[in-house]
Amino acid sequence: MTSMSSLFSFTSPAVKRLLGWKQGDEEEKWAEKAVDALVKKLKKKKGAMEDLEKALSSPGQPSKCVTIPRSLDGRLQVSHRKGLPHVIYCRVWRWPDLQSHHELKPLEVCEYPFGSKQKEVCINPYHYKRVESPVLPPVLVPRHSEFNPQHSLLVQFRNLSHNEPHMPLNATFPDSFQQHSGGGSFPISPNSPYPPSPASSGTYPNSPASSGPSSPFQLPADTPPPAYMPPDEQMGQDGSQSMETGTSMVPQSMPRGDVQPVEYEEPSHWCSIVYYELNNRVGEAYHASSTSVLVDGFTDPSNNKNRFCLGLLSNVNRNSTIENTRRHIGKGVHLYYVGGEVYAECLSDTSIFVQSRNCNYHHGFHPTTVCKIPSGCSLKIFNNQEFAQLLAQSVNHGFEAVYELTKMCTIRMSFVKGWGAEYHRQDVTSTPCWIEVHLHGPLQWLDKVLTQMGSPLNPISSVS
């Protein structure tokens, strides 16, 4: 008790009261400074302190917005640390383990949510909810494959692979990214010597953002990922089909007992990260247990489980270009795994470059497109639900169609230097410093589905 009293000995009564609702035991001093900074702002507004105390003391009851002015960059500095205000106060009063604004969604009652970009921003922690990971339905694998090999998507995939440009196309976030409206395809430059994919003008075949003809990969943009349902259950409550794929997920004559459900399981480490310099792997793989991971260019020797410090790694083959690039990595990239989605936020002063087939699929880009993420921007680079939809549909088109999805589970990312059609470096292995992120959950799910499917029907060939 004495330590607590000494802690609050120079604290105003208002701050003391508000700290009484603080969650968690860590960073007492930081929480105190955050609350003190807030009190100074709220005292300038009549009734604001009372509204906040009412919200904190009656969590289940309706409460008013408690707002502070939005700063120029939207962030608030507390004791040498900058953060988004609604995240800071949700961490203080509700979720001490909160890592990112991607984990929060405003309630409908909130008039000044952070994302609305108004002059005031609401910091009432009970006007936000935490994003929960969606439950992915199991993939139902037929016990006895009855699909016609002629209907396999292998030919389509091989054609797509053969038509992939030697140099990937390039896109810049957010300039090249249109709002998800069904027409967000990324056009190939008219001067590009590389052919488009066979499906549409330089896009993934029938991705949510492309508008090509219907195929087994045509997915509704905002539909939860359905697994196969028997024909009598495929009709929704409104009488409409849950998916308009043009083909049944499993042959209509197949009884439910002839399918084997394969569940998605969340692994202990959601991803592993491998660092490369040119075409040389450097150091050991980093296994991420925290949902928030920093990959930076510094040299923290404390073995912080939330950081992968590239500055610690040595390489006898390192040249001056690599050395210079490493010096510019700086704060690097922040990877978040939230609600079944993976985000990459560029914290470096220079851009990062990302090649994610799942992200490209969502935006209707060509599969190998490299997306430039400028400093201070974040981009969703993987979505479990869209992957689940693709996997559920691929199962009935053969082993090869499912195996092709392994490419979606690996994301490549370079620091400082880009690659692709608009850069003199053609391949990621020509960039000085880059990482490869392997997503364990999707990869393990694929492995279990492939194991259940057995061996492919097509013979081994020299075509890769």
C-alpha positions in Angstrom: 0.0 0.0 0.0 2.9 2.3 0.8 4.3 1.9 -2.7 1.0 2.7 -4.2 0.6 5.8 -2.1 4.1 7.0 -3.0 3.3 6.4 -6.7 0.3 8.7 -6.6 1.8 11.2 -4.1 2.1 13.9 -6.8 -1.0 12.9 -8.7 -4.1 15.1 -8.9 -7.3 13.6 -7.4 -9.0 13.4 -10.8 -6.1 11.3 -12.2 -6.2 9.1 -9.1 -9.9 8.5 -9.6 -9.4 7.6 -13.3 -6.5 5.3 -12.5 -8.7 3.3 -10.2 -10.3 1.8 -13.3 -6.9 0.9 -14.9 -6.5 -2.6 -16.2 -3.3 -4.6 -15.8 -0.2 -4.1 -13.6 2.4 -3.1 -16.2 3.8 0.4 -17.0 2.2 2.3 -14.0 4.1 5.4 -14.7 3.3 5.5 -18.4 -0.4 5.0 -17.6 -0.3 7.8 -15.1 1.2 10.2 -17.6 -1.3 9.1 -20.3 -4.2 9.8 -17.9 -2.7 13.1 -16.7 -2.4 14.3 -20.3 -6.0 13.4 -20.9 -7.3 15.1 -17.8 -5.6 18.4 -18.8 -7.4 18.2 -22.2 -10.8 17.2 -20.8 -10.9 19.9 -18.1 -11.2 22.4 -20.9 -14.6 20.9 -21.9 -17.6 21.2 -19.6 -18.9 17.8 -18.5 -16.2 15.7 -20.3 -14.6 14.4 -17.1 -18.0 13.4 -15.7 -18.9 11.6 -19.0 -15.7 9.7 -18.9 -16.1 8.7 -15.2 -19.7 7.6 -15.9 -18.5 5.4 -18.8 -15.7 3.8 -16.8 -17.9 3.2 -13.7 -20.8 1.7 -15.7 -19.4 -0.4 -18.5 -22.6 -2.0 -19.6 -24.6 1.3 -19.7 -24.9 3.7 -22.7 -22.4 6.5 -22.5 -21.5 9.7 -24.4 -18.6 10.3 -26.7 -15.6 11.7 -24.8 -13.5 13.6 -27.3 -10.1 15.3 -27.6 -8.8 17.3 -30.6 -7.2 15.3 -33.3 -3.5 16.1 -33.8 -2.0 16.7 -37.3 -0.8 13.1 -37.6 -3.6 11.6 -35.5 -1.2 10.5 -32.8 -0.7 11.5 -29.2 2.7 11.6 -27.5 3.0 10.2 -23.9 6.4 10.1 -22.4 8.5 9.7 -25.5 6.1 7.2 -27.0 3.6 8.2 -29.8 0.4 6.3 -30.3 -3.2 6.7 -31.5 -5.3 8.2 -28.7 -8.2 5.6 -28.8 -5.6 2.8 -28.7 -3.8 4.3 -25.7 -6.9 4.7 -23.6 -8.4 1.4 -24.6 -5.1 -0.1 -23.4 -5.2 1.7 -20.1 -8.9 0.9 -19.2 -9.8 -2.2 -21.1 -7.2 -4.3 -22.9 -3.6 -4.0 -21.6 -2.4 -6.4 -24.3 -3.8 -4.2 -27.2 -1.2 -3.8 -29.9 -2.7 -1.9 -32.8 -5.7 0.1 -34.0 -6.4 -2.8 -36.4 -7.7 -4.7 -33.3 -10.4 -2.1 -32.6 -13.7 -1.3 -34.3 -16.0 1.6 -33.2 -19.5 0.9 -32.0 -22.4 2.3 -34.1 -23.3 4.7 -31.3 -19.9 6.5 -31.5 -20.2 9.8 -33.3 -16.5 10.6 -33.4 -14.7 7.3 -34.1 -11.0 7.5 -34.9 -11.5 6.3 -38.5 -14.0 9.1 -39.3 -11.1 11.7 -39.6 -13.1 14.4 -37.8 -11.5 17.3 -35.9 -12.4 15.5 -32.6 -11.7 11.9 -31.8 -13.6 9.8 -29.2 -11.4 8.1 -26.6 -14.2 6.5 -24.6 -13.0 2.9 -24.3 -16.5 1.6 -24.2 -17.3 3.1 -27.7 -14.9 0.5 -29.2 -15.0 -3.2 -29.5 -12.1 -5.6 -30.0 -12.0 -7.4 -33.4 -12.3 -11.2 -32.9 -10.9 -13.8 -35.2 -13.6 -15.3 -37.4 -14.3 -19.0 -37.0 -13.3 -20.6 -40.3 -15.5 -23.5 -41.4 -13.8 -26.8 -42.0 -12.9 -27.8 -45.6 -14.8 -30.9 -46.5 -12.6 -33.2 -48.5 -14.4 -36.0 -50.5 -13.3 -39.4 -49.3 -13.5 -40.8 -52.8 -12.6 -38.2 -55.5 -15.2 -38.1 -58.2 -14.1 -35.0 -60.1 -13.4 -35.1 -63.8 -9.6 -34.5 -64.4 -10.6 -32.5 -67.5 -12.3 -30.0 -65.2 -9.1 -29.6 -63.1 -7.8 -26.1 -62.8 -4.3 -27.3 -63.3 -4.3 -26.2 -66.9 -5.5 -22.8 -65.9 -2.8 -22.5 -63.2 -0.1 -23.7 -65.6 -1.2 -21.2 -68.2 -1.2 -18.5 -65.6 2.3 -19.5 -64.5 3.7 -19.6 -68.0 2.3 -16.2 -68.7 3.7 -14.6 -65.6 6.1 -11.8 -66.6 9.8 -12.3 -66.0 9.6 -9.1 -64.0 6.6 -8.6 -61.7 4.3 -5.6 -62.2 4.3 -2.8 -59.7 1.7 -0.9 -57.7 1.9 1.8 -55.1 -0.2 2.1 -52.0 -2.6 3.9 -51.8 -2.4 5.4 -55.3 -2.9 2.2 -57.3 -5.5 0.8 -54.9 -9.1 1.7 -55.7 -12.0 1.2 -53.2 -13.3 -2.3 -53.3 -16.1 -1.7 -55.8 -15.8 -4.6 -58.2 -13.7 -2.6 -60.6 -10.4 -2.3 -58.9 -8.3 -4.2 -61.4 -4.7 -3.1 -61.8 -4.1 -2.2 -65.4 -1.0 -3.4 -67.2 1.0 -0.6 -68.6 0.3 -0.2 -72.4 4.1 -0.2 -72.9 4.7 -3.4 -70.9 6.3 -6.2 -73.0 4.7 -8.8 -70.8 1.5 -10.6 -71.6 -1.5 -10.4 -69.3 -2.8 -13.5 -67.5 -5.4 -15.4 -69.5 -8.2 -14.6 -67.1 -8.4 -10.8 -67.4 -6.2 -7.8 -68.0 -3.3 -8.6 -65.8 -5.4 -9.7 -62.8 -5.9 -12.8 -60.8 -8.7 -14.9 -62.4 -12.0 -13.6 -61.1 -10.7 -12.1 -57.9 -13.1 -10.0 -55.8 -11.8 -6.9 -57.6 -11.8 -8.3 -61.2 -14.9 -8.6 -63.4 -14.1 -11.5 -65.6 -16.4 -14.5 -66.4 -17.7 -16.8 -63.7 -15.3 -19.6 -62.6 -14.8 -21.7 -59.5 -12.7 -18.9 -58.2 -15.5 -16.2 -58.4 -16.0 -15.2 -54.8 -18.6 -12.8 -53.4 -16.8 -9.8 -51.9 -18.3 -9.8 -48.4 -19.6 -13.3 -47.9 -18.2 -15.3 -45.0 -16.1 -18.3 -46.2 -18.6 -21.2 -46.6 -17.5 -24.8 -46.6 -19.4 -27.3 -48.7 -23.0 -27.9 -47.7 -25.2 -30.6 -49.1 -27.6 -29.4 -51.8 -30.6 -29.3 -49.5 -28.7 -26.9 -47.2 -27.1 -24.7 -49.8 -30.2 -22.5 -50.0 -29.9 -19.6 -47.5 -32.8 -18.3 -45.4 -33.7 -15.8 -48.1 -33.8 -18.6 -50.7 -30.6 -17.6 -52.4 -27.6 -19.8 -52.9 -24.7 -19.1 -50.5 -22.2 -19.1 -53.4 -22.6 -18.6 -57.1 -19.7 -20.7 -58.4 -21.4 -22.2 -61.4 -20.5 -25.7 -60.1 -21.3 -27.7 -57.0 -18.6 -27.8 -54.3 -19.0 -31.6 -54.1 -20.8 -33.8 -56.6 -24.5 -33.6 -55.9 -24.8 -37.4 -55.5 -22.3 -37.5 -52.8 -23.8 -38.2 -49.3 -22.5 -36.2 -46.4 -20.7 -39.3 -44.9 -18.4 -39.3 -47.9 -16.6 -36.1 -47.0 -13.9 -35.7 -44.4 -14.0 -32.3 -42.6 -10.5 -30.7 -42.1 -10.5 -28.0 -39.5 -8.4 -24.9 -39.3 -6.2 -24.8 -36.2 -4.3 -21.8 -34.9 -0.6 -22.7 -34.5 1.5 -21.6 -31.5 3.6 -19.5 -33.9 1.5 -17.7 -36.5 4.4 -17.1 -38.8 8.2 -17.6 -39.3 10.4 -14.9 -40.9 13.6 -15.6 -42.8 16.1 -12.8 -43.7 18.0 -12.7 -47.0 20.7 -10.6 -48.5 20.6 -11.0 -52.3 20.2 -14.7 -52.7 21.9 -15.7 -49.5 19.9 -16.6 -46.4 21.3 -14.9 -43.3 20.8 -16.2 -39.7 18.2 -18.4 -38.3 14.4 -18.2 -38.9 12.4 -16.1 -36.5 9.3 -17.7 -35.1 6.5 -15.2 -34.2 4.5 -16.1 -31.1 3.2 -12.5 -30.5 0.5 -11.2 -32.8 2.5 -8.0 -33.2 6.1 -8.3 -34.6 8.7 -5.6 -35.4 11.3 -6.4 -38.0 13.9 -3.6 -37.8 17.5 -2.8 -38.6 18.6 -2.3 -35.0 20.7 -4.5 -32.6 18.6 -5.2 -29.5 20.5 -8.0 -27.7 17.7 -8.6 -25.1 16.1 -11.3 -27.2 12.8 -9.5 -27.2 10.2 -12.0 -28.5 8.3 -9.3 -30.3 11.3 -8.0 -32.3 13.4 -9.5 -35.1 16.5 -7.3 -35.2 18.3 -7.6 -38.5 21.2 -5.5 -37.3 22.4 -8.4 -35.1 22.9 -10.7 -38.1 26.4 -11.0 -39.7 27.3 -12.1 -43.2 30.8 -12.5 -44.5 29.6 -12.0 -48.1 28.1 -8.6 -47.4 29.0 -5.8 -49.9 28.8 -2.0 -49.7 25.3 -1.9 -51.3 24.0 -4.3 -48.6 25.7 -2.4 -45.8 24.3 0.9 -47.0 20.8 -0.6 -47.4 20.9 -2.1 -43.9 21.7 1.4 -42.5 18.4 2.7 -44.0 16.1 -0.1 -42.7 15.7 1.8 -39.4 12.4 1.0 -37.7 11.5 -1.4 -40.5 8.1 -3.0 -40.7 5.4 -3.8 -38.1 3.5 -7.0 -38.8 0.2 -7.5 -37.1 -2.0 -10.6 -37.1 -5.4 -9.5 -36.0 -8.9 -11.0 -36.5 -7.6 -13.5 -39.1 -5.9 -10.8 -41.1 -2.2 -9.9 -41.5 -1.2 -6.2 -41.9 2.2 -4.7 -42.8 2.9 -1.2 -41.5 6.0 0.6 -42.8 7.8 2.3 -39.9 11.0 2.9 -41.9 11.7 6.3 -43.4 11.9 4.6 -46.7 9.3 2.5 -48.5 9.0 -1.3 -48.2 8.0 -3.5 -51.1 5.6 -6.4 -50.7 4.7 -9.4 -52.9 1.6 -11.1 -51.5 -0.5 -13.2 -53.8 -3.5 -13.1 -51.4 -3.4 -9.3 -51.4 -3.0 -9.2 -55.2 -6.0 -11.6 -55.5 -8.1 -9.3 -53.3 -7.3 -6.2 -55.4 -7.5 -7.9 -58.8 -3.8 -7.4 -59.4 -1.6 -9.8 -61.3 -0.5 -12.6 -58.9 3.2 -11.5 -58.8 2.6 -7.8 -58.5 4.9 -6.0 -56.1 3.2 -3.4 -54.0 5.1 -0.3 -52.6 4.1 0.7 -49.1 5.4 4.2 -48.3 6.6 5.2 -44.8 3.7 5.6 -42.3 1.2 3.5 -44.4 -0.2 0.1 -43.6 -1.7 -2.5 -45.9 -3.6 -5.7 -45.4 -1.5 -8.4 -46.9 -3.4 -11.6 -46.1 -7.0 -12.5 -45.3 -7.8 -15.9 -43.8 -11.4 -15.8 -44.9 -10.6 -15.3 -48.5 -8.0 -18.0 -48.3 -10.6 -20.3 -46.8 -13.0 -19.7 -49.6 -10.3 -20.5 -52.2 -9.3 -23.6 -50.4 -12.9 -24.9 -50.0 -13.5 -24.4 -53.7 -10.1 -25.8 -54.9 -10.6 -29.1 -53.2 -13.0 -30.4 -55.8 -10.8 -29.4 -58.7 -7.9 -31.6 -57.8 -4.7 -32.0 -55.8 -2.7 -29.6 -58.0 -5.3 -26.8 -57.6 -5.0 -27.1 -53.8 -1.2 -27.4 -53.9 -1.0 -24.2 -56.0 -2.4 -22.3 -53.0 0.9 -22.9 -51.1 2.3 -19.9 -53.0 -0.3 -17.7 -51.3 1.1 -18.6 -47.9 4.5 -17.1 -48.5 4.9 -13.3 -48.6 8.1 -11.6 -49.7 9.1 -8.1 -48.6 12.2 -6.0 -49.4 13.5 -3.0 -47.6 14.6 0.3 -49.2 15.1 -1.1 -52.7 12.2 -2.3 -54.9 12.0 -4.9 -57.7 9.8 -5.5 -60.7 9.0 -4.0 -64.1 9.5 -0.4 -62.9 12.9 -1.1 -61.2 16.2 -2.3 -62.6 16.1 -5.2 -60.2 14.0 -8.0 -61.8 13.7 -10.4 -58.9 13.5 -10.2 -55.1 16.8 -12.1 -54.9 18.5 -9.0 -56.6 17.4 -6.7 -53.7 20.0 -6.1 -51.0 17.8 -6.9 -48.0 14.5 -8.8 -47.9 12.5 -11.2 -45.8 10.2 -14.1 -46.5 7.2 -14.6 -44.2 5.7 -18.1 -44.0 2.2 -18.2 -42.6 2.0 -21.3 -40.5 -1.8 -21.6 -40.0 -2.7 -21.6 -43.7 0.3 -23.8 -44.6 -0.6 -26.4 -42.0 -4.3 -26.3 -43.1 -3.2 -26.9 -46.7 -0.9 -29.8 -45.6 -3.8 -31.5 -43.8 -6.1 -31.1 -46.7 -3.5 -32.4 -49.2 -2.8 -35.4 -46.9 -6.5 -36.2 -46.8 -6.7 -35.9 -50.6 -3.9 -38.4 -51.3 -1.6 -38.2 -54.3 -2.3 -36.2 -57.4 -3.8 -37.9 -60.5 -1.4 -36.2 -62.9 2.0 -37.8 -63.4 5.2 -36.0 -62.4 6.4 -33.8 -65.2 9.2 -31.3 -65.7 6.8 -28.4 -65.7 7.0 -26.4 -62.5 
